[in-house]
Amino acid sequence: MPFYRNILKQAWQLTWHNKYLWWFGVFAALLGNGGELEILFNNAGANPSQAIFPSWQRIAATGVFKWQTFANIGNLLKTDALNITLVLLSCLAVLAILLFLVWLVIVAQAALVNNSAAVIRQKKNNFRDGLAAGLLNFWPVFGLNVLVKAVIYVLLVAVSLPVIFFQTSFSANVFYIIALVIMVPLAIVLSFIIKYAIAYVVIDKSRVVEALGQSWRLFKNNWLISFEMAVILFAINLLVGLAIILVILTLAVPFLFLGLIFHYAFSVVGSWLIAALAFACFIATIVFTGAALSVFQVSSWTGLFLELDSKGGTAKLVRLINKTVRA
């Protein structure tokens, strides 16, 4: 597969020789490798009546949204204003941290796309250029990410409603299964379109609506290539995940022996020190590998986008069929 091999080789070299991008990769990885499909796969095996916003349903089950809860808060404000104010301020602080984290994730995603394209085009780039591009394109990229998540959730609601209102109906459950089967490829298509739209916004400076139209045309003309690239990257992601597990299991053996030695030499304190060191090593392995993998994946999609947008390409399956026919 020379077409994909060249793009993946380019992405690997870009990732390895531009390690400053890993700082962006740490935060971009928080978007998740599964992307929009996580919403579907997390609910595919669940009870359809609980498929809509399961986290909110679990929170609601605690009774936090009941009127009595708000009445209790009002009473606490009167009787213990200081403590309830501290709790509310703590909640606001947590919310502020979460919003800041979302800001970092979106900026990092845009920065990776911008600097990956710059490296591929052999243009001068550095951390500051990536940060500037992330700040400049924050709202368009944020809007595109929110758009695809919202569309997936709306589709999930539409699929789940018949089962919620007709739980004992066999046809409603059949509809739910069939609809989910349809939604999986639809979610994949949406994720492709959003990836290309973000590339158009960040690299070509297109407006959001214009970028969506351009990305749809690009995907429509290269849909099979997009699916093939997704399969290849999924396989790489799976292999890397297995490699991380093997590395952690391998590292666990010497740490286990060290823990036993330190336990007998320095009592419980020594074993806890080794446990903390082991935990730090495992976390560092996961974080840095995840960051590098995130850079590799974004640069792979960016490289594919630049190739398709400028020259186009031919899917591996089409090339195999053509080769078979000619033979």
N, C-alpha and C positions, 0 to 999 in steps of 0.2 A: 504494500500500500504506500507507494512513494508520495502521493498527495498528502495523506495523513502523517506519514512518517516525517516528512519535511517540517510540517507544522508542529508536531510534537517534539521533534528534536530542537527546533527553534525555541519552543516554549521552555524546554528543559535547560538549554544554555542560558536563556534569559533569566530564568529563576536562579540558577547557580551563580552566575556572574554579576547579578544585581541584588545582592542580599539585603540592601537597604529596603527593597520592596517587601521584605518579610514583615517589617513593622506594619505596613498596611495590611499584609496578609493575615496578621493576628486578629485584626478587627473584622476584615472582610469574611473571615472564616465563620464568624458568628451568624452570618446569614444562613449557614447550613448547606451541606453538600446536596441534601435532598431537595432543597428549594420548595417550590409550590407543591411538589408531590408529597411532602411530609404531611400536609393537611389531609390528603386523601388516604394515605397509607395508615395514618394514625386512627382513622375512623372507619376504614374498610371492614375491619373485623368486629367493630363495636355494635352494640344494639342501636339500630337506626333511630329509635326515639331519643337516644342520648348523643347522636352524632353531631348535632348543631352546638358548637361552642361548648365542648365538654368541660373545659376548665371553668367557664362561667357557671355551668350547672352545678359543679362541685362546690363552688363558692356560695352559690345561692342556697344550696342545701344546708349551709351552716346557719341560715337565717339572718345574715348580715344585712339583707335588703328589706327586711320586714320593718313595719312602722315602729314597732316596739324598740328596735335597735336605735333608731334615730331619737326616739323619746328618751331613751336611757342616756344617749350622748348629751341631749339637752339638759337633763338633770345633773349629769356630771359637770357640765360647764358651770352650773350654778353652785354646786357643792364643792367641787374640786377643780377649779378652773386652771390652776397651775399645771397639774399632771396631764389633764386632757389637752392643754395647749402644747405641752412638750410632745405628746403623742402625735398630734396633728402636724407639728413642725417636723417630727421625724419622718412622717409619711410624705410630707412635701419634699424633704431632703432625698428620700429614696426615689421619688418620682423624678426629681431633678437629675439624679444620677442616671436613671434609666433613659431619660431623654438625651442626656449627654452621650450615653453609650450608643443610642440610635444614630445620633449625629456623627459619631466617630465611624460607625459601620458604613454609613452611606458615603461619607467623605473618602474612606479607604477604598470602597468599591470603585468610585469614580477615578480616584488617583491611580489605581492599578490599571484600569482601562487606558487612561491617558498615557501613562509612562510605558506601558507595554507596547502601545502603538508607536511611541517615540523611539523605543529601542529597536523595534522591528524596522522602522523607517530610517534607522541610523541617525537619529537626531539627538542633540544634546538634551540630557534630562538629569534631574536629581530629585532628592526628597522634597525640596521646596517647590519645584515645578508640579509634582504630584499633589502636594497639599493645596497649592493655588488652584489647580484644576478641580480638586474635590470640593473646595469651597465655592468655586464659581458655578459648578453644576449640581450643587446639593439639592435644590428644590426640584429640578427636572428628574433627577435620578430617584429621589425620594418619592416623587409622585408616581413614577413608573413602577416602583416596587410596591407601593400601596395599591396601585391599580390592579396589578395581577393578583395580589393577595385578596383584594375585595371581590374580584370576579370569581375566584375559586370558592370563596366562602358563600357567595350568592348562589353559585351552582350547587354547592353542598346543601344549602338550605332548601333549594328547589327540589333536590333529589329526596331529601329526608322528610319533607312535609307530608307527602301522601302516606308514608309509613307511620308518622306520628299520629295522624288523625284516623287512620284505619289500621291499627296495630294487628288486629286479628285477621286481616285480609291477606290471603295467599298471593293474590295478584299484586298487592302493594309491595310485598317483600320481593317478588320477582322483578317488579319495576325498579326497586332500589338496587338490586344486584346488576341488572342490565345497565342502568344509568351510571353506576360507578365504573363499569367496564368502558363505557363511552367517555366518561370524564377523565380517565387516566391519560389516554392519548391527547385529549383536548388540553389538559393541564400541561403536558409536555410541549405541545405546540405553543401555548401561551408563554411558557418559559423561554422558548427559542425567540419568539417575537420580542419579548422584553429585553433579552440579552442583546439582540441586534439593535433595538431601539436605543438602549443605553449607549451602545457604541456610536450610533449616528449622532446622539446628543453630545457626547463627550468629544469624539474625534472630529466629526464634521460640523459641529455647532448647529445642528438642526433643532428646530422647535419640537416640542413634545408631539403634537398632532402630526406634524410633517414626518417626524422620526417613526411614528407608529405606521404610517402609510408606507414609508420606505422599507421598514423592517418586514412588513407583511409581504411586499413584492419580492424582497430578497429571499425570504423563507419559501414563498410559493415556488420560486424558480429553483430552489436548492433544498427542498424539504428532505429528500433522501440522504443527502450529504449531512444535513443537520442531525438526523436520527443516527446515522452511522458514527458521527463524532461523539454523540451522547453515549452510545453503547461503549465505545472505546474508552472514554473518560470514566464511565461507570466501572468498567473492568479495572482500570488503573487505580481508581479510588478504593475498590474492594481489595485489591492486592496490597495497597499501602496500609489499609486498615489491618489486614492479616499480619503484615510485617511488623506493625507497631505492637500487636498483641504478642508476637514471638519475641520481640526485643524486650518487652516488659517482663515476660516470663523468664527470659534468659537472665536479665538483670536481677530478678527476684531471688535467684539461687544464691549468688554471693552475698547479697544483703541479708538473706536468712541466716547464713553461717556467721556473718559479722554480728548480727543481732544476738545470736546465741553466745558468741564469745564475749561481747560487751556486757551481756546480761550477767554472766558469771564473774566477769572482771570488775564491773562497776555497778552491779545490781540493776534495778529497774530503770534508773536514769540512763544508763548506757544503752539499753535496748530501745528506749524511747528516742534517744538521739539518732540511732541508726534508722529507726522507723521514719523519723522526720526527714532524714537525708534521702532515704529511699523514695518517700512520697514526693519530695522536691525533684528528684531525678525523673520520676515517672511523669510528673506534670510538665517538666521542661521538655521531655521527649514528645509528649502529645502536642504541646503548644507550638514548638518549632516545626514539627512535622506537619501539623495542620496549617501553619502559616505558609510554609513552602508549597504545600499541596494547593492551597487557595491561590497563590501567585501563579502556579503552573496551570491551573484550570482556567483562570481568567485570561492569562496570556495565550492559552490555546484557543479559546473562543475569540479573542481579539485577533489573533493571527488568521483564524478561519474567516472571520468577518472581512478583514482587509483583502484576503485572497479572493473571496467570492465577490466582493464589491468592485474589485478592479479587474479581475480576470475571469471569474467564474470557475467552475470545476465540474468534474464528472464523478459520480458516486462509484464506489468500489463494486457494488452489485451490478451496476450497468456495465462497467468495464469487464467484469467476469462474464456477463451474458454476451457481450459483443465478442469477446475472445472465444467463447464456446461456439458461437454461431459461425465465426470465421474459420474455426478449426473443422 
